[in-house]
Structures are given as structure tokens and as C-alpha cells.
Amino acid sequence: MKFRGTYTVMITPYDSEGRVDVQGLRRFTDWQIAQGIAGLIPLGSTGEFLSLTDDERTLVAQTVIEQAAGRVPVFIGTGAENTYDVIRYSQEAEKLGADGVMIIPPFYSTPTDDELFVHYRRISDAIGLPIMLYNNPATANVDMKPELVARLSHIDNCCLIKESTMDVTRVRDIIRLCGDRLSVFGGIMGFESFLEGAIGWVAVASNVAPHVMSEIFNLCDDYKDIGKAREMYFRHVPLIQFVGGQGYVSGTKALLKHMGFDVGGPRAPRLPLPAEDDARALQIVRDLDLRFEESA
């Protein structure tokens, strides 16, 4: 399967009792695919994976894999602080039929480069799935620099990375050092990453604007129309910035509610947006004419 394009790192919807809303998740999966998204990643940071029980993680992964039904690739976020938990989650994802796993480094122990290499090698040895490395120093407390990524790219299954710093020269250097051993997806800096050679984008904003975020990549791919892509990107920068800070979960969920799809609030310790920020969310929805409209 060719991994390319804009992938949504999905929210996890909850019902009025705070439980995982399975039917809502199925609807959301179908809507994303109908809107042209190229891939789906449940149980990432935006999916509140650290706030879910093991049973809920299994439920979310199984639901998205089943509902996607092979229409787009599904990568499951299997990050954890303990190597053996990551292996367990990743093996389960493989049994459920995932197309790959996305793995953030252990986020408390501040592992060394050698420890990270052994961590990912042990995971790779335990599964047969493609592994998307996930570099996000702001949340992982670890920065996997291009030289380390190049070393990791020699591990059999480590064939992709979500590079989620604000430094797009990382994309350049990873491609330069890894060659065809590893494909780069942008994280925060999607459009800019495409211009440096990234072949995809793991996006938060595509939770609410999957079609547009997909088109930005499609227009940049093979340099079809960079000018039009830039125009679309600039128009949506307020949205991308709004879900790019601490409110990436609560902000995304507020936007979806204003679009007509109530996915519940975030789980504690996160709180719903303050009134002032919620008003900004509503204004973004109106300015960009964002709507949740399902196919008949």
C-alpha cells in the first residue's frame, strides 16, 4: 500500500456519559473518507490516548479499522512509556488489521539515543507492520534529531516519520540522510514540509477540514499548483494555529460541535474551551464555512 497524502490524527468522540461513542466514531470515519482524506490515525495525542483505558484503546482501534474497511490506510497510535506496553499495543494493532503503527518516544524517561534505538528495534522485532516514528519534542520531552532518525531508519520496519517540530530544515536533512529508507510526513508545518520533500502530512486541522487539508497536499504533490496551494493554506492558517497549541483537543472538539457534530468534551485534566476561545472557534467555523455534512 502506498502511504502518501494527508492523514488525520483523529479525535476520540465521547457520548453524554463520557464513554467512547462508537457510532459517532464510525460516522466520523466515514465522513473523513468521503471528504477525501488519504489516511487515518486514531489514538494519537489528539485522540487522547493517555486518557483511555486499554479496553477503550482496543475499542477505538478496532472500530476505525473495521469502518475504514481498507478504503484508506489506518495507522494506530501505540505509544507508551514502557517498551513492553508499546509492543503489546502494536501486536494488538497488527492482529486487528492495522496498516501500520505510529509511535512517539517514551515521554517521561528522557531516553538517550542508544535507548531509543533499542526501544524501536525491540518493537520492530516483535511486529511485521510499518512503523511511523513520531518526533514531537514539545510533548515527548525527547527530540529525535535527523542524525538519530537516520540511524533508526536502518531498523527494518521503521520506514516513515511524522516530523513535528517548527523547523522544516529537519525534513530536508532527514531526506538527505535517509534517502529512500524512510518517508517523511510533516506534522505542524504541513505546507512548508511539502516544499522540502515531505510526501504527506499528519494533520490535526483535517479533523474539521479534511478536504481542504488533503487538497493542499494534492496541489503541492509533483508541484501541480503551488500558488493555489499557498492561497488555500494562508486562508486556513488561523484554523491550523487554533488547533496547534495547548487546545488541540478541546479546540478541535469545539470546532466540530459548532460545525454540527457534537463529539463531547475532552477528558480530565483537560477542560472545555473558555468562553472567549469558544467564541473564536465559532468565528473560525463561520469564516471558513466549515460544516459536518454526511453523504446520503
C-alpha positions, 0 to 999 in steps of 0.5 A: 500500500502506498502511504502518501497524502494527508492523514488525520490524527483523529479525535476520540468522540465521547457520548453524554456519559463520557464513554467512547461513542462508537457510532459517532466514531464510525460516522466520523470515519466515514465522513473523513473518507468521503471528504477525501482524506488519504489516511487515518490515525486514531489514538494519537495525542489528539485522540487522547490516548493517555486518557483511555483505558486499554479496553477503550484503546482496543475499542477505538482501534478496532472500530476505525479499522473495521469502518475504514474497511481498507478504503484508506490506510489506518495507522494506530497510535501505540505509544507508551512509556514502557517498551513492553506496553508499546509492543503489546499495543502494536501486536494488538494493532497488527492482529486487528488489521492495522496498516501500520503503527505510529509511535512517539518516544517514551515521554517521561524517561528522557531516553538517550539515543542508544535507548531509543534505538533499542526501544524501536528495534525491540518493537520492530522485532516483535511486529511485521507492520510499518512503523511511523516514528513520531518526533514531537519534542514539545510533548515527548520531552525527547527530540529525535534529531535527523542524525538519530532518525537516520540511524533508526531508519536502518531498523527494518520496519521503521520506514516513515516519520511524522516530523513535528517540530517548527523547523522544516530544515529537519525534513530536508536533512532527514531526506538527505540522510535517509534517502529512500529508507524512510518517508517523511510526513510533516506534522505542524508545518504541513505546507512548508514540509511539502516544499522540502520533500515531505510526501504527506502530512499528519494533520490535526486541522483535517479533523474539521477540514479534511478536504481542504487539508488533503487538497493542499497536499494534492496541489503541492504533490509533483508541484501541480499548483503551488500558488493555489496551494499557498492561497488555500493554506494562508486562508486556513492558517488561523484554523491550523494555529487554533488547533496547534497549541495547548487546545488541540483537543478541546479546540478541535472538539469545539470546532466540530460541535459548532460545525454540527457534530457534537463529539463531547468534551475532552477528558480530565485534566483537560477542560472545555474551551473558555468562553472567549476561545469558544467564541473564536472557534465559532468565528473560525467555523463561520469564516471558513464555512466549515460544516459536518455534512454526511453523504446520503 
